[in-house]
Amino acid sequence: EIDSFHPGGAQVLMADGSTRFIADTIDPNVLQSLLTRSGGEQVMGF
């Protein structure tokens, strides 16, 4: 679960320095892949 004061999701900082808005409705499996370090998962759209 992501917690933020932004309605509907959260602004996050990616490892490459970019920022993205992650919606509260994100698939839990996609979120897990985004949070895994050196996991090798390919996450389309990010």
C-alpha angles and dihedrals in degrees: 000000000000118000121204143143089237111103113244099011145337141284109238134189115231125213091254091059096256123124128226137183110237112200123223087238095063114135107260091228091055091048090050090051091051091052097047114102115220091349094135094226116152110223112192116221096026 
